[in-house]
Amino acid sequence: MTEAWRLSATELAARYRAGTLRPSEALASVLARIAQANPTINAIATLDEAGAKQMAAAADARFSAGTPLSALDGVPVSIKDNITQAGLRCAWGSELYLDYVPEHDETPVARLRAAGAVLIGKTNVSEFTLGRGNIDTKAFGVTRNPYNPALTSGASTGGGAAGVASGFGPVTLGTDGGGSIRRPACHNGLVGLKPSTGRVARRNGLPIILDDAEVIGPIARTVDDLAATLALIQGPLDEDRLSIGVPGPHEEPPPPKNLRILYIPQFGDWKVDAPVAESCAEAARNLAALGHRVTTGRLPVDLALFEKHWPTFTQGGLAWVLRGQDWRGHIGAIYEEMADRGATLTAADYIDGLNAFREVQAQFAVAFRDWDVLVTPTAGALPWPADQFGPPHNRAFTGIVNAGGLPGMNVPCAPSADGLPIGFQLIGPYGADWALVALARQYEAAHPWADRWPPL
C-alpha cells in the first residue's frame, strides 16, 4: 500500500470514507515523513504536533460516525508563517515576531478549521515575506529545494511549497504579493493559485504592507486538491470589503473549448533561461493541441508602470510596519536598506503608485477583450543556490499580475534535463479563477505530473 504521506487530499478522503485509513494514521505518516526529511530542506517553522493530533482524533470520530465536515476533513494542511493561526506562533520569518502568538485565525484558516482540516503547523517564509527569491533568515535559517537541496525552493512561500513537494501534507496555504505562491510552486513542481483580489477574504491577520496586491491561496500537487481547497477558503466576508462582489464563476466550469490564448514568452528585455523557454514553448504547443487558439505575442500592458512603482509598496509598506519598533540589527541587512528607503517616500509617491496600478488594471481589462487567457513562463530562471538572492529575471512574469488584481496560476510542465521543475503561468481576467482551474485540469489530464517526486 502506498505510504499515506504520498497520497493526495482526494485520495486520503476516499480512504477515510471507505474506512481503510483513519486521519490519525495519515497524520502519523506525515509526521514521520517530516521527521525524516525536514532536517534536509528546513521547510517547517513551527510544528504543532499536539494540536494536529487532537484535530486528527476529532476527525477519526467524525468519520466513524459517518459525519465528515468537508472534502478536506482529516487532511493534513500546513499554513505559511505570515498567516495567523490562533494559539500558534506567527513569526513572519523575523526575530521581531518570535514571541507573537495571535488570538485569532485569519479568515481562510478559520474556514479550514471549520471544515475539519488537520492544521499541522507553520512553514518557513522570507523575512516579512519580502524575499529576493530565497528563504534565508536569522530566525529560521535556509530553506532548500527537495529536488536539489543545494538550491532554493523560492520565495516567499518556499517552505510551504517544499513541504508539499516532500510529502508534508498534500496542501499548504500561502500568500502571494508579487509571485510568492506561483514561483515556489513552479520551483517545486506543484500547482499554485494566486486568486483574484478579494476572492479569499482576509481578516485578523498581520498588517497588510502591500496594499491590495497580496492575497492568500493554495498550493497542492494536483488540481483536484487545489480546487477542493479553493472551494473551502473562497467567499465574501462583510468585514473585508474587497471580498464583496467578486465576479464569477464561483465553481469550476466545464472543460474549456477553443480558448483565445496569447502566449507571451518574454516580458520586455528580461532574459529567460533556455530550459525554461523551451519547456514553456512546448506547453504552449500542448495547449494548442488541446484545441485552443494559441498566438505568440508581447505583453499588452505597460510593464514599466509596474517596475517603476512597485518599490513604493514594498519599501513604504515595510517602513510603515516597522515604525516604533527597535528593529536595527534585528532584521536582515537588505530589509534595513529597504526600510530606510521607504522612510524617504512621500504620500504623493504612494498616490502615484496607486494610480499607476489602476492604469495597469484598466489595460489588462482592455487586453482581455481580445484574449481569454494569457500564458507566460512562471519564473524566468531555474533555481539557484539556496543561500543566494535570485537573479532579477526570475521575478519578471508575476508581479504585474498582482498589480492587476488578477488570478494567476502555476501549472507544471516538462522539467529540465537534470530534473528541476519548470512551470508556466495562466493569467485570467478578474474573477476568472475557476476558469483557470478548469484549464489547468484539462492540461493535467493530458500531461500529468503528480507522479514526479523529489529524490529526497
C-alpha positions as CSV (number, residue, x, y, z in Angstrom):
1,M,0.0,0.0,0.0
2,T,1.2,3.5,-0.8
3,E,2.5,5.3,2.2
4,A,-0.1,7.8,3.4
5,W,2.2,10.8,3.2
6,R,2.3,10.2,-0.6
7,L,-1.5,10.4,-1.0
8,S,-3.3,13.4,-2.3
9,A,-6.1,15.0,-0.3
10,T,-8.6,13.5,-2.6
11,E,-7.1,10.0,-2.1
12,L,-6.9,10.5,1.6
13,A,-10.6,11.5,1.8
14,A,-11.6,8.5,-0.3
15,R,-9.8,6.1,2.1
16,Y,-11.3,7.8,5.1
17,R,-14.8,7.3,3.7
18,A,-14.0,3.7,2.8
19,G,-12.7,3.0,6.3
20,T,-9.3,1.8,5.1
21,L,-7.4,4.7,6.6
22,R,-8.0,7.0,9.6
23,P,-7.0,10.6,9.7
24,S,-4.8,9.9,12.8
25,E,-2.9,7.3,10.8
26,A,-2.4,9.6,7.9
27,L,-1.1,12.3,10.3
28,A,1.3,9.8,11.8
29,S,2.7,9.1,8.4
30,V,3.1,12.8,7.6
31,L,4.8,13.5,10.9
32,A,7.2,10.6,10.3
33,R,8.0,12.0,6.9
34,I,8.6,15.5,8.3
35,A,11.0,14.0,10.9
36,Q,12.8,12.2,8.2
37,A,13.1,14.9,5.5
38,N,12.7,18.3,7.2
39,P,16.3,18.3,8.5
40,T,17.4,18.4,4.9
41,I,15.0,21.0,3.5
42,N,14.1,23.1,6.6
43,A,10.5,23.8,5.5
44,I,8.9,23.9,8.9
45,A,8.9,27.0,11.2
46,T,6.7,25.7,13.9
47,L,5.3,22.1,14.1
48,D,2.1,21.8,16.1
49,E,2.2,18.0,16.7
50,A,0.0,18.0,19.7
51,G,-2.7,20.3,18.2
52,A,-2.7,18.3,15.0
53,K,-3.1,15.0,16.8
54,Q,-6.2,16.4,18.6
55,M,-7.7,17.6,15.3
56,A,-7.0,14.2,13.7
57,A,-8.6,12.4,16.6
58,A,-11.7,14.5,16.2
59,A,-11.7,13.7,12.5
60,D,-11.4,10.0,13.3
61,A,-14.6,10.3,15.4
62,R,-16.5,12.1,12.7
63,F,-15.6,9.5,10.0
64,S,-16.6,6.7,12.4
65,A,-19.9,8.4,12.9
66,G,-20.3,9.0,9.1
67,T,-20.4,12.8,9.6
68,P,-17.3,14.3,7.8
69,L,-17.4,18.0,7.6
70,S,-15.9,18.6,4.1
71,A,-13.7,17.3,1.3
72,L,-10.7,18.2,3.4
73,D,-11.9,16.8,6.8
74,G,-9.0,15.0,8.3
75,V,-6.5,16.1,5.7
76,P,-3.1,17.4,6.9
77,V,-2.6,21.1,5.8
78,S,0.2,23.4,6.6
79,I,0.0,27.2,6.9
80,K,2.5,29.8,5.8
81,D,4.1,31.6,8.7
82,N,2.6,35.0,7.9
83,I,-0.9,33.8,8.1
84,T,-2.3,33.7,11.6
85,Q,-3.4,30.6,13.4
86,A,-4.9,31.1,16.9
87,G,-2.6,29.9,19.6
88,L,0.4,29.2,17.4
89,R,3.4,31.4,16.9
90,C,3.4,33.6,13.8
91,A,6.9,34.8,13.3
92,W,6.8,36.2,9.8
93,G,10.3,34.9,9.3
94,S,11.7,37.6,11.7
95,E,13.3,37.8,15.1
96,L,11.0,40.7,15.8
97,Y,7.9,38.4,15.8
98,L,9.3,35.3,17.5
99,D,7.1,35.9,20.6
100,Y,4.0,36.8,18.7
101,V,1.1,34.3,19.3
102,P,-2.2,35.5,17.7
103,E,-5.5,35.1,19.4
104,H,-7.5,34.5,16.2
105,D,-7.3,32.6,13.0
106,E,-7.1,34.6,9.8
107,T,-10.2,34.0,7.8
108,P,-9.0,31.2,5.4
109,V,-7.5,29.3,8.4
110,A,-10.8,29.7,10.3
111,R,-12.6,28.2,7.3
112,L,-10.2,25.3,7.0
113,R,-10.5,24.7,10.8
114,A,-14.3,24.7,10.5
115,A,-14.0,22.2,7.6
116,G,-12.1,19.7,9.8
117,A,-8.7,20.1,8.2
118,V,-5.8,19.0,10.4
119,L,-3.5,22.0,10.8
120,I,0.0,20.6,11.2
121,G,1.9,23.9,11.7
122,K,3.6,26.8,10.1
123,T,6.0,26.8,7.2
124,N,9.1,28.9,6.7
125,V,9.0,32.3,4.8
126,S,11.3,35.0,3.7
127,E,11.5,37.8,6.3
128,F,8.4,39.9,6.1
129,T,7.5,37.8,3.1
130,L,9.6,40.3,1.0
131,G,12.0,37.7,-0.3
132,R,14.5,38.1,-3.1
133,G,14.0,34.6,-4.4
134,N,15.1,32.6,-1.4
135,I,14.4,31.9,2.3
136,D,17.5,32.6,4.5
137,T,16.6,34.3,7.8
138,K,18.3,35.0,11.0
139,A,15.4,33.4,12.9
140,F,15.0,30.1,10.9
141,G,17.9,29.6,8.5
142,V,17.9,28.4,4.9
143,T,15.0,26.6,3.3
144,R,16.0,24.2,0.4
145,N,14.6,22.6,-2.7
146,P,13.8,18.9,-2.3
147,Y,14.7,18.3,-5.9
148,N,18.2,19.6,-5.1
149,P,18.9,20.8,-1.6
150,A,21.7,23.0,-2.7
151,L,19.2,25.1,-4.5
152,T,16.3,27.5,-3.4
153,S,12.7,26.4,-3.2
154,G,11.7,30.0,-4.0
155,A,10.3,32.9,-2.1
156,S,8.3,33.6,-0.1
157,T,6.1,30.5,0.3
158,G,9.2,28.4,-0.3
159,G,8.7,26.5,3.0
160,G,5.1,25.5,2.1
161,A,5.9,24.5,-1.4
162,A,9.0,22.5,-0.4
163,G,6.8,20.8,2.2
164,V,4.1,19.8,-0.1
165,A,6.6,18.6,-2.7
166,S,8.2,16.4,0.0
167,G,5.0,14.9,1.4
168,F,4.5,17.2,4.5
169,G,0.7,17.1,3.8
170,P,-0.9,17.5,0.3
171,V,-1.9,21.1,0.7
172,T,-0.5,24.3,2.0
173,L,-1.8,27.9,2.3
174,G,0.4,30.6,1.1
175,T,0.4,34.3,0.3
176,D,1.3,36.0,-3.0
177,G,2.1,39.7,-3.2
178,G,4.4,39.5,-6.3
179,G,4.7,35.9,-7.1
180,S,5.2,34.2,-3.8
181,I,2.8,31.3,-4.4
182,R,3.4,30.9,-8.1
183,R,7.2,30.9,-8.3
184,P,7.7,28.5,-5.3
185,A,5.0,26.2,-6.9
186,C,7.0,26.4,-10.1
187,H,10.3,25.5,-8.5
188,N,8.8,22.5,-6.7
189,G,6.6,21.0,-9.4
190,L,3.2,22.0,-8.0
191,V,0.1,23.8,-8.9
192,G,-0.3,27.1,-7.1
193,L,-3.1,29.7,-7.4
194,K,-2.8,33.4,-6.7
195,P,-6.5,34.3,-6.6
196,S,-8.2,37.4,-7.8
197,T,-8.1,40.2,-5.2
198,G,-11.0,39.6,-2.8
199,R,-11.7,36.0,-3.9
200,V,-10.4,34.8,-0.5
201,A,-11.5,37.2,2.3
202,R,-8.9,38.3,4.9
203,R,-9.5,39.4,8.5
204,N,-7.5,39.0,11.8
205,G,-4.1,38.7,10.0
206,L,-0.8,40.5,10.2
207,P,-0.5,44.1,9.0
208,I,-1.1,44.4,5.2
209,I,2.0,46.0,3.7
210,L,1.4,45.5,0.0
211,D,-2.0,47.2,-0.3
212,D,-4.4,45.0,-2.3
213,A,-1.6,43.1,-4.1
214,E,-1.1,40.4,-1.5
215,V,-3.7,37.5,-1.4
216,I,-4.0,34.1,0.2
217,G,-4.2,31.0,-2.0
218,P,-3.5,27.3,-2.1
219,I,-0.5,25.2,-3.3
220,A,-1.1,21.5,-4.0
221,R,0.3,18.6,-6.0
222,T,-2.9,18.1,-8.0
223,V,-5.7,20.3,-9.5
224,D,-8.2,18.2,-7.6
225,D,-6.6,19.2,-4.2
226,L,-6.2,22.8,-5.2
227,A,-9.8,23.1,-6.3
228,A,-11.1,21.4,-3.1
229,T,-9.1,23.9,-1.0
230,L,-10.2,27.0,-3.0
231,A,-13.8,25.9,-2.7
232,L,-13.5,26.0,1.1
233,I,-11.5,29.2,1.6
234,Q,-13.1,31.4,-1.0
235,G,-16.1,33.7,-0.5
236,P,-17.1,37.1,0.9
237,L,-16.8,38.4,4.4
238,D,-18.6,41.6,5.4
239,E,-15.6,42.7,7.4
240,D,-13.5,42.6,4.2
241,R,-15.0,45.0,1.6
242,L,-12.6,43.8,-1.1
243,S,-14.2,40.4,-0.9
244,I,-17.7,41.7,-1.7
245,G,-18.9,41.4,-5.3
246,V,-16.0,39.5,-6.8
247,P,-17.3,38.2,-10.2
248,G,-17.6,34.5,-11.1
249,P,-17.7,31.8,-11.9
250,H,-17.6,30.7,-8.3
251,E,-17.3,27.0,-9.0
252,E,-15.4,25.1,-11.7
253,P,-17.0,25.3,-15.2
254,P,-17.0,22.5,-17.8
255,P,-13.7,21.8,-19.7
256,P,-12.9,24.8,-21.8
257,K,-13.1,24.8,-25.6
258,N,-11.4,26.9,-28.3
259,L,-10.0,29.5,-25.9
260,R,-8.2,32.5,-27.3
261,I,-4.8,32.3,-25.7
262,L,-1.9,34.8,-26.0
263,Y,1.4,33.1,-25.3
264,I,4.0,35.7,-24.1
265,P,7.4,34.1,-23.9
266,Q,9.3,37.2,-22.7
267,F,8.5,40.4,-20.8
268,G,10.3,43.4,-22.1
269,D,14.1,42.8,-22.2
270,W,14.1,40.3,-19.3
271,K,16.0,37.2,-20.2
272,V,14.6,33.7,-19.8
273,D,16.8,30.7,-19.1
274,A,16.9,28.4,-22.1
275,P,15.4,25.3,-20.4
276,V,12.5,27.4,-19.1
277,A,11.9,28.9,-22.5
278,E,12.0,25.5,-24.2
279,S,9.6,23.9,-21.7
280,C,7.1,26.7,-21.7
281,A,7.1,26.9,-25.5
282,E,6.3,23.2,-25.5
283,A,3.5,23.8,-23.0
284,A,2.0,26.5,-25.4
285,R,2.1,23.9,-28.2
286,N,0.3,21.4,-25.9
287,L,-2.4,23.9,-25.2
288,A,-2.9,24.3,-28.9
289,A,-3.1,20.6,-29.3
290,L,-6.0,20.6,-26.8
291,G,-8.0,22.6,-29.3
292,H,-7.3,26.2,-28.2
293,R,-6.2,29.1,-30.5
294,V,-2.7,30.0,-29.3
295,T,-1.0,33.1,-30.6
296,T,2.5,34.2,-29.6
297,G,2.9,37.9,-28.9
298,R,4.0,40.6,-26.4
299,L,2.5,41.7,-23.1
300,P,-0.4,44.1,-24.0
301,V,0.2,46.1,-20.8
302,D,2.8,48.7,-19.9
303,L,5.3,46.8,-17.8
304,A,7.2,49.9,-17.0
305,L,4.3,51.2,-14.9
306,F,4.7,48.2,-12.6
307,E,8.5,48.2,-12.5
308,K,8.7,51.9,-11.6
309,H,6.1,52.0,-8.8
310,W,6.4,48.5,-7.2
311,P,9.2,49.5,-4.9
312,T,6.9,52.2,-3.4
313,F,4.7,49.5,-1.9
314,T,7.5,47.1,-0.7
315,Q,9.7,49.8,0.7
316,G,6.9,52.0,2.0
317,G,5.0,49.1,3.5
318,L,8.0,47.8,5.4
319,A,8.9,51.3,6.7
320,W,5.3,51.6,7.9
321,V,5.1,48.3,9.7
322,L,8.5,48.8,11.5
323,R,7.6,52.3,12.9
324,G,8.1,52.5,16.6
325,Q,10.0,49.1,16.8
326,D,13.6,48.6,17.8
327,W,14.5,46.9,14.5
328,R,18.0,47.9,13.6
329,G,20.4,45.0,14.0
330,H,17.4,42.6,14.4
331,I,16.4,42.2,10.7
332,G,18.3,41.2,7.6
333,A,20.5,43.9,6.1
334,I,18.6,44.1,2.9
335,Y,15.4,44.9,4.8
336,E,17.2,47.6,6.8
337,E,18.1,49.2,3.5
338,M,14.6,48.8,2.2
339,A,13.0,50.4,5.3
340,D,15.4,53.3,5.1
341,R,14.4,53.9,1.5
342,G,10.8,53.6,2.4
343,A,11.0,56.2,5.1
344,T,12.0,58.8,2.5
345,L,8.9,58.2,0.4
346,T,6.1,60.8,0.4
347,A,2.3,60.4,0.3
348,A,2.5,61.8,-3.2
349,D,4.8,58.9,-4.2
350,Y,2.2,56.4,-2.8
351,I,-0.7,58.0,-4.6
352,D,1.4,57.9,-7.8
353,G,1.8,54.1,-7.3
354,L,-1.9,53.6,-6.7
355,N,-2.8,55.4,-9.8
356,A,-0.2,53.5,-11.8
357,F,-1.8,50.2,-10.7
358,R,-5.2,51.5,-11.6
359,E,-3.9,52.0,-15.1
360,V,-2.4,48.5,-15.2
361,Q,-5.8,47.1,-14.2
362,A,-7.5,49.1,-17.0
363,Q,-5.0,48.0,-19.6
364,F,-5.5,44.3,-18.6
365,A,-9.2,44.7,-18.9
366,V,-8.9,46.0,-22.4
367,A,-6.5,43.2,-23.3
368,F,-9.0,40.6,-22.1
369,R,-11.5,41.8,-24.7
370,D,-9.3,40.1,-27.3
371,W,-7.9,37.2,-25.2
372,D,-9.4,34.7,-22.8
373,V,-6.2,33.6,-21.1
374,L,-2.6,34.9,-21.1
375,V,0.2,32.3,-20.8
376,T,3.8,33.0,-19.8
377,P,6.6,31.2,-18.0
378,T,6.1,31.4,-14.3
379,A,9.7,32.0,-13.3
380,G,12.3,33.2,-15.8
381,A,15.1,31.2,-14.1
382,L,15.8,27.7,-12.9
383,P,16.5,27.5,-9.1
384,W,19.9,28.9,-7.9
385,P,21.9,28.4,-4.7
386,A,19.6,28.4,-1.7
387,D,21.7,30.9,0.3
388,Q,21.8,33.5,-2.6
389,F,19.3,36.0,-3.8
390,G,17.7,35.2,-7.2
391,P,18.6,36.8,-10.5
392,P,16.3,39.7,-11.3
393,H,14.8,38.0,-14.4
394,N,13.4,35.2,-12.2
395,R,10.6,37.5,-11.0
396,A,9.7,39.1,-14.3
397,F,6.4,37.4,-15.1
398,T,4.5,37.5,-11.8
399,G,4.3,40.9,-10.1
400,I,2.3,42.8,-12.6
401,V,-0.4,40.2,-12.2
402,N,-0.7,41.3,-8.6
403,A,-0.8,44.9,-9.6
404,G,-3.7,44.0,-11.9
405,G,-5.6,42.1,-9.1
406,L,-5.9,39.2,-11.5
407,P,-5.9,35.4,-10.9
408,G,-2.6,33.7,-11.8
409,M,-1.8,30.0,-11.6
410,N,1.4,28.0,-12.0
411,V,1.0,24.7,-13.9
412,P,3.9,22.2,-14.1
413,C,5.3,21.5,-17.5
414,A,8.3,19.4,-18.6
415,P,11.2,19.5,-16.2
416,S,14.8,20.4,-17.1
417,A,17.2,17.8,-18.4
418,D,18.6,17.4,-14.8
419,G,15.1,17.0,-13.3
420,L,14.4,20.5,-11.9
421,P,10.7,21.5,-12.1
422,I,9.5,24.2,-14.5
423,G,6.1,25.8,-14.7
424,F,4.0,28.0,-16.9
425,Q,1.6,30.7,-15.7
426,L,-2.0,31.1,-16.6
427,I,-3.4,34.6,-16.2
428,G,-7.2,35.3,-16.5
429,P,-9.5,38.3,-16.2
430,Y,-10.5,39.5,-12.8
431,G,-12.7,36.9,-11.2
432,A,-11.8,34.1,-13.6
433,D,-10.0,31.9,-11.0
434,W,-12.2,28.9,-11.6
435,A,-11.8,29.1,-15.4
436,L,-8.0,28.8,-14.8
437,V,-8.6,25.8,-12.6
438,A,-10.6,24.2,-15.4
439,L,-7.9,24.8,-18.0
440,A,-5.2,23.5,-15.6
441,R,-7.3,20.4,-15.0
442,Q,-7.6,19.9,-18.8
443,Y,-3.8,20.2,-19.1
444,E,-3.1,17.9,-16.2
445,A,-5.3,15.2,-17.8
446,A,-3.2,15.3,-21.0
447,H,0.2,15.9,-19.3
448,P,0.1,14.6,-15.7
449,W,2.8,15.5,-13.3
450,A,1.6,14.2,-9.9
451,D,3.8,11.1,-10.0
452,R,7.0,13.3,-10.1
453,W,8.6,13.1,-6.6
454,P,11.9,14.5,-5.5
455,P,14.7,12.1,-4.7
456,L,14.6,13.0,-1.0
